[in-house]
């Protein structure tokens, strides 16, 4: 959209209406003119409130009223210092945050998308010169763009615009649409407040363009195409390249396709960072915020390359808690900065202890933890760790006071019970060392995944409900251990009654050692098993896992120890039937529970490698959700890596939820609407209406909840 140009007016114009029925913005620093009959409530140029004269003074900082003297303001022809550039970067990013809030749905951008289609249309213009006639394709897109604002929207100081050689000149850039790649020019403006210095450029979405560092203007429909590619499991960089290669008309000029590809990618992640989403929309409509069964799934091939990232760890005792919203905001700001000020990726020092998991807000615990810094690589030790934990439960071993509370003979007995070969001549210190070695091996977290290459992170650990909706994901730097599972479970609002993982015993023992009171509440001395792990494995039926009548118990929602669906504190950690883990630790085998038999096929599907054909992902034959989720993909940028995984979890999960909503809608009768209950499960509300004074009113007491969704295993 071309900027609206206004004629400069007299300095004596005080905003009064003129003889021709026009008025001028009452802000002395703005020259916007309006018709009195169409007087806007706020000035579209500077945001000044035109309906109230009383607030006139408050709109202008005191220092700006004397701006004509050019004191205490920026000299736009003097190069910015390093400190000023830093201020400018911070406030420019803040300006972007405040100016752009992009809706998640394409439907809410129909006006902009329609304008894009209109401007994409081309016409042939025939020109003749003498005997020569030439034909040229002419696009509807303008070649010049200028932000219409005259005042900074952050501090209300005036903006300066200049030519080449000034702090805010004109920048030549590329304009990229589905049909065209052409050159364009952007006029920049800079706030002259030395405490602000925000750089103003084209940030209005109405023209359908997204500005990437004043080097590339992209029509936003291309970003939706890239998003669809990501949903299909495609690499974002390759998706951007595909978009560039499909541009129909390109000007005959030198184009650095690699540079354009990088700009398009950085613009895309900035676009997603400014997109407004409710991540609760991805919560399963059947399970809600409290699934009965959750299944662990790892992807060691979804990793961050460490060429441009150097992870650091705190060298002091720090809290295990991580600040989730702060972490994700930091990642978004990193993406915004890379798009607003494009540059070569620097070597980034990154505090690994602040990395937060991604969990939908309503499924997140009040305290979210990451104890990865405590994962210490230890040598494999021989001994029955399950027996060691049993001895601790029975009070025969006190790890905190080994030297004072345990005799030489007691330590010998402990090691012999755990199957550790030991010499009778061993000193007490040697015995204590052997016991400590066993105990710390559990405490540090037994390895549950493979050691990653030195140049890559360890990948991603997720837990899913039976309908393949993600309940939470954790991103690991060091190799996966039982600690990662426990962190993810404790960071969730409700620990699921059944957690299925191929590292069941390791996770249960780690919980018993790190959080003994919690373990005692959830499974007593059974170490997450259905029966005593020291006895014979038994086939059982768990009443808590049987299908329950639909009910909403608000009291249970606020009691994390008691699961709101099973109404019980009992939890189990089990291994997939037929897995190597189930063979090694038969007491954790999910096949021992009658109520879990229905999940066997699903778990096998989620852990199968048969559908991981990454090279065969096409739009004509969409891959399964499981195949997309487990695809091998690496990133150079930490911000892009974490934002990609969050986006992918959201897109794939919401797709499942959308199908669930459609299923319920198809069964709705007149007068029924789809709602979410207290546990965020989908239900149907029957609305009773009564005619009163010729008006229909919905009575709150007339809402009846029904469940039209059954516990079905959904596989793509």
C-alpha positions as CSV (number, residue, x, y, z in Angstrom):
1,X,0.0,0.0,0.0
2,X,1.4,3.3,-1.0
3,X,2.0,5.8,1.8
4,X,-0.5,8.7,2.1
5,X,1.3,12.0,1.4
6,X,0.1,15.2,3.1
7,X,1.0,18.7,2.3
8,X,2.8,20.6,5.0
9,X,0.7,23.2,6.7
10,X,1.3,26.5,8.5
11,X,3.0,26.4,11.8
12,X,0.1,28.5,13.2
13,X,-2.4,25.8,12.4
14,X,-3.7,24.6,15.8
15,X,-6.0,21.8,14.6
16,X,-9.1,24.0,14.2
17,X,-11.5,23.2,11.4
18,X,-11.1,25.3,8.3
19,X,-13.6,27.1,6.2
20,X,-13.7,24.1,3.8
21,X,-14.9,21.8,6.6
22,X,-11.5,20.2,7.2
23,X,-9.5,19.8,10.4
24,X,-5.9,19.0,11.2
25,X,-4.5,16.7,13.8
26,X,-4.0,18.5,17.0
27,X,-0.6,17.2,17.5
28,X,1.8,20.1,16.5
29,X,4.3,17.6,15.2
30,X,1.8,15.9,12.8
31,X,0.3,17.3,9.6
32,X,-2.6,14.9,9.0
33,X,-5.7,16.6,7.5
34,X,-9.2,15.1,7.9
35,X,-12.8,16.0,6.9
36,X,-14.9,17.1,9.9
37,X,-17.8,14.8,8.9
38,X,-15.4,11.9,8.9
39,X,-13.2,12.9,11.9
40,X,-11.5,9.7,13.2
41,X,-11.2,8.9,16.9
42,X,-7.4,8.6,16.6
43,X,-5.0,10.1,14.0
44,X,-4.0,7.3,11.6
45,X,-0.7,9.0,11.2
46,X,0.6,9.4,14.7
47,X,-2.1,7.8,16.9
48,X,-3.1,11.1,18.6
49,X,-6.5,10.9,20.3
50,X,-8.6,13.4,18.4
51,X,-11.8,13.0,20.4
52,X,-10.4,14.5,23.6
53,X,-8.6,17.8,23.8
54,X,-7.7,17.3,27.4
55,X,-5.1,14.7,26.7
56,X,-3.2,16.9,24.2
57,X,-0.3,17.8,26.4
58,X,0.3,14.3,27.6
59,X,1.0,13.0,24.1
60,X,4.3,14.9,23.6
61,X,7.3,14.5,25.8
62,X,8.4,17.8,27.3
63,X,11.8,17.6,25.5
64,X,10.1,17.4,22.1
65,X,8.2,20.6,22.4
66,X,11.5,22.4,21.8
67,X,12.6,20.1,19.1
68,X,13.1,23.0,16.7
69,X,16.3,23.8,18.6
70,X,17.6,20.3,17.7
71,X,19.0,20.0,21.3
72,X,19.1,16.6,22.9
73,X,18.1,14.8,19.7
74,X,19.9,12.6,17.2
75,X,22.1,14.1,14.5
76,X,21.0,11.8,11.7
77,X,24.1,12.5,9.6
78,X,26.5,11.3,12.3
79,X,27.2,7.6,12.3
80,X,25.7,5.7,15.3
81,X,28.0,4.6,18.0
82,X,28.1,0.9,19.1
83,X,26.0,1.8,22.1
84,X,23.4,3.7,20.0
85,X,23.2,0.7,17.6
86,X,22.4,-1.6,20.5
87,X,19.7,0.8,21.7
88,X,18.3,0.9,18.2
89,X,18.2,-2.9,17.8
90,X,16.4,-3.3,21.1
91,X,13.8,-0.7,20.4
92,X,13.3,-1.7,16.8
93,X,12.5,-5.2,18.0
94,X,10.1,-3.7,20.6
95,X,8.5,-1.7,17.8
96,X,8.0,-4.9,15.7
97,X,6.4,-6.6,18.7
98,X,4.0,-3.8,19.3
99,X,3.2,-3.1,15.6
100,X,2.6,-6.6,14.3
101,X,0.4,-9.3,15.8
102,X,-0.2,-11.8,13.0
103,X,-3.3,-14.0,13.2
104,X,-2.7,-17.7,13.0
105,X,-5.5,-18.4,10.6
106,X,-5.3,-17.5,6.9
107,X,-9.1,-16.7,7.1
108,X,-8.3,-13.6,9.2
109,X,-6.0,-12.3,6.6
110,X,-8.4,-12.6,3.7
111,X,-8.2,-8.9,2.8
112,X,-4.4,-8.9,2.6
113,X,-4.4,-12.2,0.6
114,X,-7.0,-10.9,-1.8
115,X,-4.9,-7.8,-2.4
116,X,-1.9,-10.0,-3.0
117,X,-3.8,-11.9,-5.7
118,X,-5.0,-8.7,-7.3
119,X,-1.5,-7.2,-7.4
120,X,0.0,-10.4,-8.7
121,X,-1.9,-10.1,-11.9
122,X,0.2,-8.9,-14.8
123,X,-0.6,-7.0,-17.9
124,X,1.3,-6.7,-21.2
125,X,2.3,-3.1,-21.9
126,X,3.3,-2.5,-25.6
127,X,5.6,0.4,-26.3
128,X,6.7,1.6,-29.7
129,X,9.7,3.7,-30.6
130,X,10.0,4.4,-34.3
131,X,9.9,1.2,-36.2
132,X,10.5,-0.9,-33.1
133,X,7.8,-2.3,-30.9
134,X,8.4,-4.0,-27.5
135,X,6.2,-5.7,-25.0
136,X,6.8,-5.8,-21.3
137,X,5.1,-7.5,-18.4
138,X,3.9,-5.0,-15.9
139,X,3.0,-5.9,-12.3
140,X,0.5,-4.2,-10.0
141,X,3.1,-4.1,-7.2
142,X,4.5,-0.6,-6.4
143,X,8.2,-0.1,-6.5
144,X,8.5,2.4,-3.6
145,X,7.3,2.0,0.0
146,X,7.4,4.4,2.8
147,X,6.0,4.1,6.4
148,X,3.3,6.8,6.8
149,X,4.0,7.6,10.4
150,X,5.5,10.9,11.3
151,X,6.0,10.2,15.0
152,X,7.6,7.2,16.8
153,X,4.9,5.0,18.2
154,X,7.1,4.1,21.1
155,X,8.0,7.5,22.4
156,X,6.0,10.0,20.2
157,X,9.2,11.8,19.1
158,X,9.3,12.9,15.5
159,X,10.8,10.6,12.8
160,X,13.6,11.7,10.5
161,X,13.9,10.5,6.9
162,X,16.7,11.3,4.6
163,X,18.7,10.1,1.6
164,X,21.8,8.0,1.2
165,X,24.4,8.7,3.8
166,X,21.9,9.5,6.5
167,X,20.8,7.3,9.4
168,X,17.5,6.7,7.6
169,X,17.9,6.7,3.9
170,X,16.4,4.8,1.0
171,X,17.2,1.1,0.7
172,X,17.0,-1.0,-2.4
173,X,15.5,-4.4,-1.9
174,X,13.9,-7.4,-3.5
175,X,10.1,-7.8,-3.7
176,X,9.1,-11.5,-3.8
177,X,5.7,-12.8,-4.5
178,X,4.3,-16.0,-5.9
179,X,4.4,-14.5,-9.4
180,X,7.2,-12.0,-9.4
181,X,10.7,-11.3,-8.2
182,X,11.5,-7.6,-8.8
183,X,13.4,-4.7,-7.2
184,X,11.8,-2.1,-5.0
185,X,12.9,0.7,-2.7
186,X,12.1,1.3,0.9
187,X,12.2,4.7,2.6
188,X,13.5,4.3,6.2
189,X,12.7,6.6,9.1
190,X,14.5,6.9,12.4
191,X,13.3,8.2,15.8
192,X,15.4,11.2,16.8
193,X,15.0,10.4,20.5
194,X,18.6,9.3,21.5
195,X,17.0,7.0,24.1
196,X,14.9,5.3,21.4
197,X,16.4,5.5,17.9
198,X,13.9,2.9,16.7
199,X,14.1,2.2,13.0
200,X,10.7,2.6,11.3
201,X,10.0,0.8,8.0
202,X,7.2,-1.0,6.3
203,X,5.5,-3.1,9.0
204,X,1.9,-2.9,8.0
205,X,0.4,-6.3,7.0
206,X,-2.4,-4.8,5.0
207,X,-0.3,-4.5,1.8
208,X,0.3,-8.2,2.2
209,X,4.1,-7.8,2.6
210,X,6.5,-8.8,5.3
211,X,9.7,-6.8,5.6
212,X,12.9,-8.8,6.1
213,X,15.7,-6.5,7.2
214,X,14.8,-3.9,4.5
215,X,16.4,-6.3,2.0
216,X,13.4,-8.4,1.1
217,X,9.7,-7.8,0.9
218,X,7.8,-11.1,0.9
219,X,4.1,-11.5,0.2
220,X,2.7,-13.3,3.3
221,X,1.0,-16.1,1.3
222,X,4.4,-17.5,0.7
223,X,4.9,-18.0,4.4
224,X,1.7,-20.0,4.6
225,X,3.1,-22.2,1.8
226,X,6.3,-22.8,3.8
227,X,4.2,-23.6,6.8
228,X,2.4,-26.3,4.8
229,X,5.7,-27.7,3.7
230,X,6.8,-28.0,7.3
231,X,3.5,-29.8,8.2
232,X,4.4,-32.4,5.6
233,X,7.8,-32.9,7.1
234,X,9.9,-30.9,4.7
235,X,13.1,-29.1,5.7
236,X,12.3,-25.3,6.1
237,X,15.3,-24.3,4.1
238,X,14.4,-26.6,1.3
239,X,10.8,-25.4,1.5
240,X,12.1,-21.8,1.0
241,X,14.2,-22.8,-1.9
242,X,11.2,-24.5,-3.5
243,X,9.2,-21.3,-3.1
244,X,11.9,-19.3,-4.8
245,X,12.2,-21.8,-7.7
246,X,8.5,-21.6,-8.4
247,X,8.4,-17.8,-8.9
248,X,7.0,-17.3,-12.4
249,X,8.5,-14.0,-13.5
250,X,11.9,-12.8,-12.5
251,X,13.6,-9.6,-13.7
252,X,16.7,-10.1,-15.8
253,X,19.3,-9.3,-13.1
254,X,21.9,-10.9,-11.0
255,X,20.1,-12.8,-8.2
256,X,22.0,-14.5,-5.3
257,X,19.6,-17.3,-4.7
258,X,21.4,-18.4,-1.6
259,X,21.1,-15.0,0.0
260,X,17.4,-14.8,-0.9
261,X,16.9,-18.3,0.5
262,X,18.5,-17.2,3.8
263,X,16.5,-14.0,3.9
264,X,13.2,-15.9,3.2
265,X,14.0,-18.4,6.0
266,X,14.8,-15.7,8.5
267,X,11.7,-13.8,7.5
268,X,9.6,-16.9,7.9
269,X,10.7,-17.6,11.5
270,X,10.2,-13.9,12.4
271,X,6.7,-14.2,10.9
272,X,6.0,-17.2,13.1
273,X,7.4,-15.5,16.1
274,X,4.9,-12.7,15.6
275,X,2.0,-15.0,15.0
276,X,-0.5,-15.1,17.8
277,X,-1.4,-18.7,18.9
278,X,-3.3,-20.3,21.7
279,X,-1.2,-23.4,22.3
280,X,-4.0,-24.9,24.3
281,X,-5.8,-25.5,21.0
282,X,-3.5,-28.5,20.5
283,X,-4.8,-30.3,23.6
284,X,-6.4,-33.6,22.8
285,X,-10.2,-33.5,22.8
286,X,-10.5,-37.0,24.2
287,X,-7.8,-37.0,26.9
288,X,-7.9,-33.3,27.7
289,X,-5.3,-32.0,30.2
290,X,-5.1,-35.4,32.0
291,X,-4.5,-38.4,29.7
292,X,-4.7,-41.8,31.3
293,X,-1.9,-43.1,29.1
294,X,1.2,-41.3,27.8
295,X,3.8,-42.8,25.5
296,X,7.4,-41.7,25.3
297,X,8.9,-41.1,21.9
298,X,12.5,-40.0,21.1
299,X,14.0,-38.6,17.9
300,X,17.8,-38.5,18.2
301,X,18.0,-37.4,14.5
302,X,16.1,-34.1,15.2
303,X,19.1,-32.2,16.5
304,X,21.0,-28.9,16.7
305,X,24.4,-28.7,15.1
306,X,27.0,-27.2,17.3
307,X,29.1,-25.4,14.7
308,X,27.6,-21.9,15.6
309,X,26.5,-22.7,19.2
310,X,28.6,-23.2,22.3
311,X,26.6,-24.5,25.2
312,X,27.7,-23.4,28.7
313,X,26.7,-24.8,32.1
314,X,26.5,-22.8,35.4
315,X,29.4,-23.4,37.7
316,X,27.3,-22.6,40.8
317,X,24.4,-24.2,42.5
318,X,21.3,-23.0,40.6
319,X,17.7,-23.8,40.8
320,X,16.3,-26.6,38.7
321,X,13.4,-24.4,37.7
322,X,13.3,-22.9,34.2
323,X,11.2,-20.0,33.1
324,X,9.2,-21.3,30.2
325,X,7.6,-18.1,28.8
326,X,10.9,-16.2,29.2
327,X,12.8,-18.9,27.3
328,X,10.4,-19.0,24.3
329,X,10.3,-15.2,24.2
330,X,14.1,-15.2,24.0
331,X,14.0,-17.6,21.1
332,X,11.4,-15.5,19.3
333,X,13.4,-12.3,19.8
334,X,16.5,-14.0,18.4
335,X,14.5,-14.9,15.3
336,X,13.1,-11.3,15.1
337,X,16.6,-9.8,15.4
338,X,18.0,-12.0,12.7
339,X,15.2,-10.9,10.4
340,X,15.3,-7.2,11.3
341,X,19.2,-7.1,11.1
342,X,20.3,-9.9,8.8
343,X,23.9,-11.0,9.4
344,X,26.0,-14.1,9.3
345,X,25.2,-16.4,12.2
346,X,27.6,-15.6,15.0
347,X,29.1,-18.1,17.4
348,X,26.4,-18.0,20.1
349,X,27.2,-18.8,23.7
350,X,24.1,-20.5,25.2
351,X,23.3,-21.3,28.8
352,X,22.0,-24.9,28.4
353,X,20.4,-24.9,31.9
354,X,17.7,-22.4,30.8
355,X,16.3,-24.6,28.0
356,X,12.6,-25.2,28.7
357,X,10.4,-27.9,27.4
358,X,7.3,-27.2,25.3
359,X,4.1,-28.1,27.1
360,X,0.7,-26.6,26.4
361,X,0.0,-24.0,29.1
362,X,-3.0,-25.8,30.6
363,X,-1.0,-29.1,30.8
364,X,2.0,-27.4,32.4
365,X,2.9,-27.7,36.1
366,X,3.3,-24.5,38.1
367,X,7.0,-25.3,38.4
368,X,8.9,-26.5,35.3
369,X,12.3,-28.1,35.7
370,X,15.4,-29.0,33.7
371,X,18.1,-30.9,35.6
372,X,20.2,-31.7,32.6
373,X,23.2,-30.1,34.2
374,X,23.2,-32.9,36.8
375,X,23.4,-35.6,34.1
376,X,27.0,-36.8,34.7
377,X,28.4,-39.4,32.4
378,X,29.4,-42.4,34.6
379,X,31.0,-45.7,33.7
380,X,28.7,-48.7,33.5
381,X,28.5,-50.4,36.9
382,X,27.6,-54.0,37.7
383,X,24.9,-54.7,40.2
384,X,21.2,-55.0,40.7
385,X,20.0,-51.4,41.0
386,X,16.4,-52.5,41.7
387,X,17.6,-54.4,44.7
388,X,19.6,-51.4,45.9
389,X,16.4,-49.3,45.9
390,X,14.5,-52.0,47.7
391,X,17.1,-52.1,50.4
392,X,16.7,-48.3,50.8
393,X,12.9,-48.7,51.0
394,X,13.3,-51.3,53.7
395,X,15.6,-49.1,55.8
396,X,18.6,-51.4,55.4
397,X,20.6,-48.7,53.6
398,X,20.9,-45.0,54.3
399,X,22.8,-43.4,51.4
400,X,23.1,-40.0,53.2
401,X,24.9,-41.5,56.2
402,X,26.8,-44.5,54.9
403,X,29.9,-43.9,57.0
404,X,28.1,-43.4,60.3
405,X,25.0,-45.6,60.0
406,X,26.4,-48.6,58.2
407,X,28.8,-51.2,59.5
408,X,31.4,-53.1,57.5
409,X,29.2,-56.2,57.5
410,X,26.1,-54.4,56.6
411,X,27.8,-52.8,53.6
412,X,29.1,-56.3,52.6
413,X,25.6,-57.6,52.8
414,X,24.2,-54.8,50.7
415,X,26.7,-55.4,47.9
416,X,26.2,-59.1,48.0
417,X,22.4,-58.7,47.8
418,X,23.0,-56.4,44.7
419,X,25.2,-59.1,43.1
420,X,28.3,-57.0,43.3
421,X,31.5,-59.1,43.6
422,X,33.5,-57.9,46.6
423,X,36.5,-59.2,48.5
424,X,36.0,-60.0,52.3
425,X,39.3,-58.1,52.8
426,X,37.9,-54.8,51.4
427,X,38.1,-51.9,53.7
428,X,35.0,-50.0,54.8
429,X,36.0,-47.0,52.6
430,X,36.2,-49.3,49.6
431,X,32.8,-50.8,50.4
432,X,31.3,-47.3,50.8
433,X,32.8,-46.3,47.4
434,X,31.2,-49.3,45.7
435,X,27.8,-48.6,47.2
436,X,28.1,-44.9,46.3
437,X,29.0,-45.9,42.8
438,X,25.7,-47.8,42.5
439,X,23.6,-45.1,44.1
440,X,25.0,-42.2,42.0
441,X,24.6,-44.3,38.9
442,X,20.8,-44.1,39.5
443,X,20.9,-40.5,40.8
444,X,22.8,-39.2,37.8
445,X,20.3,-40.9,35.5
446,X,21.0,-44.1,33.7
447,X,21.5,-43.6,30.0
448,X,18.3,-44.4,28.0
449,X,19.5,-43.2,24.6
450,X,22.6,-43.3,22.5
451,X,25.5,-41.0,22.9
452,X,25.2,-38.2,20.3
453,X,28.1,-37.2,18.0
454,X,30.3,-34.5,19.4
455,X,29.0,-31.9,16.9
456,X,25.3,-32.4,17.6
457,X,22.8,-32.3,20.5
458,X,21.0,-35.4,21.7
459,X,17.7,-34.7,20.0
460,X,14.2,-34.5,21.3
461,X,12.1,-36.5,23.8
462,X,8.3,-36.3,23.6
463,X,5.4,-37.8,25.4
464,X,2.1,-38.4,23.4
465,X,-1.4,-39.4,24.3
466,X,-2.9,-42.5,22.6
467,X,-4.4,-40.2,19.9
468,X,-0.9,-39.0,18.8
469,X,-1.3,-35.6,20.3
470,X,1.9,-34.2,21.9
471,X,1.6,-33.6,25.7
472,X,5.1,-32.3,26.1
473,X,8.6,-32.2,24.5
474,X,12.0,-31.8,25.9
475,X,15.1,-30.9,24.0
476,X,18.3,-32.5,25.2
477,X,21.9,-31.3,24.9
478,X,23.6,-34.3,26.4
479,X,22.6,-37.9,25.8
480,X,19.2,-38.9,27.0
481,X,19.0,-40.4,30.5
482,X,16.2,-41.3,32.9
483,X,16.4,-37.8,34.3
484,X,15.0,-36.3,31.1
485,X,11.9,-38.5,31.4
486,X,11.4,-37.5,35.1
487,X,11.9,-33.8,34.3
488,X,9.2,-34.0,31.6
489,X,6.8,-35.9,33.8
490,X,7.3,-33.6,36.8
491,X,6.9,-30.5,34.6
492,X,3.5,-31.7,33.6
493,X,0.3,-30.7,35.5
494,X,-0.6,-34.4,36.0
495,X,1.7,-37.4,36.0
496,X,-0.1,-39.9,33.9
497,X,-1.4,-43.1,35.5
498,X,0.5,-45.1,32.8
499,X,3.7,-43.9,31.2
500,X,5.0,-46.2,28.5
501,X,8.7,-46.1,27.7
502,X,11.5,-48.5,26.7
503,X,13.4,-47.3,29.7
504,X,10.7,-48.1,32.3
505,X,12.9,-49.5,35.1
506,X,15.5,-46.7,34.8
507,X,12.8,-44.0,35.0
508,X,11.1,-45.6,38.0
509,X,14.3,-46.1,39.9
510,X,15.4,-42.5,39.2
511,X,12.1,-41.3,40.5
512,X,12.5,-43.4,43.7
513,X,16.0,-42.0,44.4
514,X,15.4,-38.4,43.5
515,X,11.9,-38.0,44.8
516,X,11.3,-40.8,47.3
517,X,8.1,-39.4,48.8
518,X,6.5,-39.0,45.4
519,X,7.5,-42.5,44.4
520,X,6.1,-43.9,47.6
521,X,2.7,-42.1,46.9
522,X,2.5,-43.4,43.3
523,X,3.6,-47.0,43.6
524,X,4.9,-47.8,47.1
525,X,7.7,-50.2,46.9
526,X,6.7,-51.7,43.5
527,X,9.1,-49.4,41.6
528,X,6.4,-48.5,39.0
529,X,5.5,-52.2,38.4
530,X,2.1,-53.8,38.6
531,X,3.4,-56.2,41.2
532,X,6.4,-56.7,43.6
533,X,9.5,-56.6,41.3
534,X,11.2,-59.0,43.7
535,X,8.5,-61.6,43.2
536,X,7.0,-63.4,40.3
537,X,5.5,-61.3,37.5
538,X,1.7,-61.4,37.6
539,X,-1.0,-60.8,35.0
540,X,-3.3,-58.1,36.6
541,X,-6.4,-56.0,36.0
542,X,-6.3,-52.4,37.2
543,X,-9.6,-51.0,38.2
544,X,-8.3,-47.5,37.9
545,X,-7.5,-48.0,34.2
546,X,-11.0,-49.2,33.2
547,X,-13.3,-46.9,31.3
548,X,-14.9,-44.4,33.6
549,X,-18.3,-42.7,33.3
550,X,-18.0,-39.2,32.0
551,X,-17.7,-36.8,34.9
552,X,-16.2,-33.5,35.8
553,X,-14.7,-33.4,39.3
554,X,-13.3,-29.9,39.8
555,X,-11.8,-30.9,43.1
556,X,-9.6,-33.5,41.5
557,X,-8.3,-31.0,39.0
558,X,-6.6,-29.1,41.8
559,X,-5.0,-32.2,43.4
560,X,-2.0,-33.3,41.3
561,X,-1.3,-36.4,43.4
562,X,-4.8,-37.8,42.6
563,X,-5.4,-38.2,38.9
564,X,-8.7,-36.5,38.0
565,X,-9.8,-39.3,35.7
566,X,-8.8,-42.4,37.7
567,X,-9.5,-40.7,41.1
568,X,-6.4,-42.5,42.4
569,X,-2.8,-41.6,43.2
570,X,-1.6,-44.9,41.7
571,X,0.9,-44.7,38.7
572,X,2.7,-47.3,36.7
573,X,5.7,-47.1,34.4
574,X,5.7,-49.9,31.8
575,X,7.7,-51.1,28.8
576,X,6.2,-51.8,25.3
577,X,5.2,-55.5,24.9
578,X,7.8,-57.5,23.0
579,X,10.6,-54.9,23.5
580,X,14.1,-55.6,24.7
581,X,13.3,-53.6,27.8
582,X,10.3,-55.8,28.6
583,X,12.4,-58.9,28.2
584,X,15.0,-57.6,30.6
585,X,12.6,-56.3,33.2
586,X,9.4,-58.4,32.8
587,X,7.6,-56.8,35.7
588,X,7.4,-53.6,33.7
589,X,5.9,-55.3,30.6
590,X,2.6,-53.6,29.6
591,X,1.3,-57.0,28.4
592,X,0.8,-57.9,32.1
593,X,-2.1,-55.5,32.4
594,X,-5.5,-56.4,30.8
595,X,-6.5,-52.8,30.4
596,X,-3.4,-52.0,28.4
597,X,-3.8,-54.7,25.8
598,X,-5.7,-52.3,23.5
599,X,-2.7,-50.0,23.3
600,X,-0.2,-52.6,22.1
601,X,-0.6,-52.0,18.4
602,X,-0.4,-48.2,18.8
603,X,2.8,-48.4,20.9
604,X,4.3,-50.7,18.3
605,X,3.4,-48.3,15.5
606,X,4.9,-45.3,17.3
607,X,8.2,-47.1,17.9
608,X,8.3,-48.7,14.4
609,X,10.8,-47.5,11.8
610,X,8.8,-48.8,8.8
611,X,7.2,-45.5,8.0
612,X,10.3,-43.3,8.2
613,X,10.9,-42.8,4.5
614,X,12.0,-39.2,4.6
615,X,12.9,-39.0,0.9
616,X,9.3,-40.0,-0.1
617,X,7.5,-37.1,1.6
618,X,5.3,-35.5,-1.1
619,X,2.1,-33.4,-1.1
620,X,0.4,-36.0,-3.3
621,X,1.1,-38.8,-0.7
622,X,1.1,-37.1,2.7
623,X,3.2,-38.9,5.3
624,X,1.8,-40.1,8.6
625,X,1.9,-37.9,11.6
626,X,4.4,-40.3,13.2
627,X,6.7,-40.2,10.1
628,X,6.8,-36.4,10.1
629,X,7.4,-36.2,13.9
630,X,10.3,-38.6,13.7
631,X,12.0,-37.2,10.6
632,X,15.7,-36.6,10.6
633,X,16.5,-32.9,10.5
634,X,19.3,-30.7,11.7
635,X,19.6,-26.9,12.3
636,X,22.5,-24.5,12.6
637,X,20.5,-21.9,14.5
638,X,19.4,-22.6,18.1
639,X,16.4,-20.2,17.8
640,X,15.2,-21.8,14.6
641,X,15.7,-25.3,16.0
642,X,13.5,-24.8,19.1
643,X,10.9,-22.7,17.2
644,X,10.6,-25.4,14.5
645,X,10.0,-28.2,17.0
646,X,7.4,-26.2,18.9
647,X,5.6,-25.3,15.7
648,X,5.7,-28.9,14.4
649,X,4.3,-30.2,17.7
650,X,1.5,-27.6,17.5
651,X,0.6,-28.2,13.8
652,X,0.5,-32.0,14.0
653,X,-1.4,-32.1,17.2
654,X,-3.9,-29.5,16.2
655,X,-4.6,-31.4,13.0
656,X,-5.6,-34.4,15.1
657,X,-7.7,-32.2,17.4
658,X,-9.4,-30.5,14.4
659,X,-10.5,-34.0,13.2
660,X,-11.9,-34.7,16.6
661,X,-13.9,-31.5,16.6
662,X,-15.3,-32.2,13.2
663,X,-16.3,-35.7,14.4
664,X,-18.3,-34.1,17.3
665,X,-19.8,-31.4,15.1
666,X,-21.1,-34.0,12.7
667,X,-23.0,-35.6,15.6
668,X,-24.5,-32.4,17.0
669,X,-28.2,-31.9,16.9
670,X,-30.0,-28.5,16.6
671,X,-29.5,-26.6,19.9
672,X,-26.2,-28.3,20.7
673,X,-22.7,-26.7,20.6
674,X,-19.2,-28.2,21.0
675,X,-17.4,-27.1,24.2
676,X,-14.4,-27.9,26.3
677,X,-15.1,-29.1,29.8
678,X,-13.1,-28.5,33.0
679,X,-10.5,-31.1,31.9
680,X,-10.4,-29.5,28.4
681,X,-12.1,-32.5,26.8
682,X,-14.5,-32.0,24.0
683,X,-18.1,-32.3,24.8
684,X,-21.5,-31.2,23.7
685,X,-23.5,-28.5,25.5
686,X,-27.3,-28.7,25.2
687,X,-28.6,-25.2,25.3
688,X,-32.1,-24.8,26.6
689,X,-33.8,-21.5,25.5
690,X,-37.0,-19.9,26.6
691,X,-38.9,-17.1,24.9
692,X,-39.2,-14.2,27.3
693,X,-40.3,-10.8,26.1
694,X,-39.8,-12.0,22.5
695,X,-36.1,-12.6,23.1
696,X,-34.2,-15.9,23.4
697,X,-32.0,-16.1,26.4
698,X,-29.6,-18.9,27.3
699,X,-30.0,-20.1,30.8
700,X,-26.8,-21.1,32.6
701,X,-28.6,-23.9,34.4
702,X,-29.7,-25.3,31.0
703,X,-26.3,-26.5,29.9
704,X,-25.9,-30.2,30.0
705,X,-22.6,-31.9,29.2
706,X,-22.4,-35.0,27.2
707,X,-19.4,-36.9,25.8
708,X,-19.8,-37.8,22.2
709,X,-16.2,-39.1,21.9
710,X,-15.2,-42.6,22.8
711,X,-11.7,-43.8,23.7
712,X,-10.6,-44.8,20.2
713,X,-7.0,-45.2,19.1
714,X,-6.4,-42.9,16.2
715,X,-3.7,-43.9,13.7
716,X,-2.9,-42.0,10.6
